[in-house]
Amino acid sequence: MMALQVEQLSHRFGGLLALNDVNLVVAPGERLAIIGPNGAGKTTLFNIVTGIFRPMAGRIRLFGQDVTRLPPHRRAQLGLARTFQITTLFPRLTVLDSVLLAVQGLDPVRFALHRPRETYRHLLARAEALLVDWGLADRCQQMTGRLSYGEQRQVELILALAGAPKVLLLDEPTAGLSPAETASVTEMIRRFSRDTTILLIEHDMDVALDLVDRVAVLFQGRVLAEGSKDKIRSDPEVAAIYLGTDDDA
């Protein structure tokens, strides 16, 4: 059974055909990069897979279950999580409280903000363990708005992992980062458990190819090419359209 199946997906915004008969299959534990130029439909694809948009045509299956008409929170309950291109943290929450809010999704009794944090000792222990595991324990009492941008990205990745997702969509996790911050975030993603299937949108080809097993190239809303990293590297059409040629400089 495949972790994720995208079947004949199409979507329009007015007269713009954003996705055109897109088909993708991702195996459990696989890491797939979705690359392509701006406007290729990458984020639209993520928005449809996660339920933010409903497709005009096509189906989405998560571990065999048709989730096309399910709202985002139901897909999350089935094990689907994502990050966004821009940070979505609450700047006045501490790092620990941010992670605590994320881990509560694993608990059958929903978190209540008006109750003392110590009431949820098992959740607190998991949140603290995540921060230790990912090297941010020393930032636990710091407001997220006061972190460096690279640290904010790392916290967002921890939040995405906190719910133990089966399928994780990462939308440009290194966008706007310095080379040192990119290296830290890349190493963090590399350490993710192979129990988690990953789809990655990334403009930095070196980063994308370093992190994934396979690549799909979107261009003008359709899948232009798909295959191994070596196949994509050597594809002349991909080089001309995505990477550009000397004539494009």
C-alpha positions in Angstrom: 0.0 0.0 0.0 1.3 3.4 -1.0 1.7 6.2 1.6 0.3 8.8 -0.7 -1.3 8.6 -4.2 -2.2 11.7 -6.2 -4.5 10.7 -9.1 -5.2 12.9 -12.1 -5.2 16.0 -10.0 -6.3 19.3 -11.8 -7.0 22.7 -10.4 -7.8 26.2 -11.8 -7.6 29.7 -10.4 -9.9 31.5 -12.7 -8.4 31.1 -16.2 -5.1 29.8 -14.8 -4.6 26.0 -14.9 -2.5 25.6 -11.8 -2.4 21.8 -11.9 -2.9 19.7 -15.0 -3.6 15.9 -14.6 -0.9 15.4 -11.9 -0.2 11.8 -10.9 2.3 10.9 -8.1 2.8 7.8 -6.0 4.9 7.9 -2.8 5.9 4.7 -1.0 6.0 4.4 2.8 9.3 5.8 4.1 10.2 7.4 0.8 11.6 10.9 0.4 10.4 12.7 -2.7 11.4 16.2 -3.8 8.9 18.3 -5.8 11.0 20.8 -7.8 10.2 23.3 -10.5 10.2 27.1 -11.3 8.1 29.6 -9.5 4.4 29.2 -10.5 4.8 25.5 -11.5 2.1 24.5 -9.0 4.2 23.1 -6.2 2.5 24.8 -3.3 -0.9 24.5 -4.9 -0.2 20.7 -4.9 0.6 20.8 -1.2 -2.5 22.9 -0.4 -4.7 20.3 -2.1 -3.0 17.3 -0.6 -3.5 18.8 2.9 -7.1 19.9 2.3 -6.7 23.7 2.2 -8.0 23.6 -1.4 -10.4 21.1 -2.9 -9.3 20.0 -6.4 -11.5 20.5 -9.4 -10.7 17.0 -10.6 -8.8 14.0 -9.3 -8.3 12.1 -6.1 -5.9 11.9 -3.1 -5.4 8.7 -1.2 -3.5 8.4 2.1 -2.5 4.8 2.8 -5.3 3.7 0.5 -8.0 5.9 2.0 -9.6 8.4 -0.2 -9.2 11.8 1.6 -10.1 14.1 -1.3 -13.2 15.5 0.5 -11.8 15.4 4.1 -11.1 18.7 5.8 -7.5 19.5 6.9 -7.9 18.4 10.6 -9.2 15.0 9.6 -6.2 14.5 7.3 -4.0 15.5 10.2 -5.7 12.9 12.4 -4.8 10.3 9.8 -1.2 11.2 9.9 -0.6 14.0 7.5 1.4 17.1 8.5 3.1 20.0 6.8 5.2 23.1 7.2 4.9 26.4 5.3 7.1 28.7 3.3 6.9 31.4 6.0 7.0 30.9 9.7 3.7 30.3 11.4 4.8 30.4 15.1 3.1 32.4 17.8 5.8 34.9 18.6 4.7 35.4 22.3 4.6 31.7 23.1 7.7 30.1 24.6 9.4 27.3 22.6 8.3 24.7 25.2 4.6 25.9 25.2 4.6 25.8 21.4 5.8 22.2 21.3 3.4 21.3 24.1 0.5 22.6 22.0 1.7 20.4 19.1 2.1 17.2 21.1 -1.3 17.4 22.7 -2.8 16.2 19.4 -1.5 12.7 20.3 -3.6 12.6 23.5 -7.2 11.4 23.5 -8.1 14.1 26.0 -7.7 17.5 24.4 -5.5 20.1 25.9 -7.2 22.8 27.9 -5.4 26.1 28.0 -7.0 27.2 31.3 -5.6 24.2 33.2 -2.1 24.2 34.8 0.6 22.8 32.5 1.7 20.3 35.2 -1.7 18.6 34.7 -0.3 17.2 31.5 2.9 15.8 32.8 3.2 13.1 30.1 2.7 15.6 27.3 5.2 18.0 29.0 7.7 15.1 29.2 7.3 14.4 25.5 7.7 18.1 24.6 10.8 18.4 26.7 12.2 15.2 25.2 11.7 16.5 21.6 13.6 19.7 22.5 16.4 17.7 24.0 16.5 15.3 21.0 16.8 18.2 18.5 19.2 20.4 20.5 16.9 23.2 21.5 16.4 22.4 25.2 18.4 25.6 26.1 15.8 27.7 24.2 12.7 26.1 25.9 11.7 29.2 27.9 12.5 31.7 25.1 9.7 33.4 23.2 9.7 32.1 19.6 9.6 35.6 18.3 13.1 36.2 19.8 14.7 33.2 18.1 16.9 33.6 15.0 15.1 32.7 11.8 17.1 29.5 11.5 16.0 28.5 15.0 12.4 29.3 14.2 12.6 27.0 11.2 13.9 24.3 13.5 11.1 24.8 16.0 8.6 24.5 13.2 10.1 21.2 12.1 9.8 20.0 15.7 6.2 21.0 15.8 5.5 19.1 12.6 7.2 16.0 14.1 5.4 16.4 17.5 2.2 14.7 16.2 4.2 11.7 15.0 3.0 12.2 11.3 3.1 9.3 8.8 3.4 11.7 5.9 5.2 15.1 6.2 5.1 17.8 3.6 8.0 20.3 3.8 7.4 23.5 1.9 10.8 25.2 1.3 12.2 24.6 4.8 15.5 26.4 4.0 14.0 29.4 2.3 15.6 32.6 3.6 18.3 30.9 5.6 22.0 31.6 5.7 24.4 28.8 4.6 25.0 27.9 8.2 21.3 27.8 9.1 20.6 25.8 5.9 23.2 23.2 7.0 21.6 22.9 10.4 18.1 22.5 9.0 19.3 20.1 6.3 21.0 17.9 8.9 17.9 17.9 11.0 15.7 16.7 8.1 18.3 14.1 7.3 17.9 12.7 10.8 14.1 12.3 10.5 12.9 8.7 11.0 12.4 6.6 7.9 9.0 5.7 9.4 7.9 9.2 8.1 7.3 9.6 4.4 8.5 13.0 3.3 7.5 15.3 0.3 9.9 18.2 0.0 9.5 21.4 -2.0 13.0 23.0 -2.3 14.4 25.6 -4.7 18.0 24.8 -3.7 18.8 21.8 -6.0 21.8 20.7 -3.9 19.7 20.6 -0.8 16.9 18.8 -2.5 19.0 16.1 -4.1 20.9 15.6 -0.8 17.8 14.8 1.2 15.6 12.7 -1.1 15.4 9.3 -2.9 13.5 10.5 -5.9 12.5 13.7 -7.7 9.4 14.9 -9.5 9.6 18.1 -11.6 6.6 20.3 -12.0 6.3 22.7 -14.9 3.2 24.7 -15.8 1.1 22.6 -13.6 2.1 19.2 -15.0 4.7 16.6 -14.1 7.5 17.2 -16.6 9.9 14.5 -15.4 10.1 12.0 -12.5 12.7 9.5 -11.4 16.0 9.0 -9.6 18.3 11.9 -8.7 20.7 10.9 -11.4 18.0 10.8 -14.1 16.8 14.3 -13.2 20.3 15.7 -13.1 21.0 14.4 -16.6 17.6 15.4 -18.1 18.2 18.1 -20.7 14.6 19.4 -20.6 14.8 19.8 -16.8 18.1 21.6 -17.2 16.7 24.0 -19.8 13.4 24.7 -18.0 14.1 24.5 -14.3 17.8 25.3 -14.1 18.0 27.6 -17.1 20.4 27.8 -19.9 23.1 30.3 -20.8 20.5 32.0 -23.0 18.4 32.7 -20.0 21.1 34.5 -18.1 
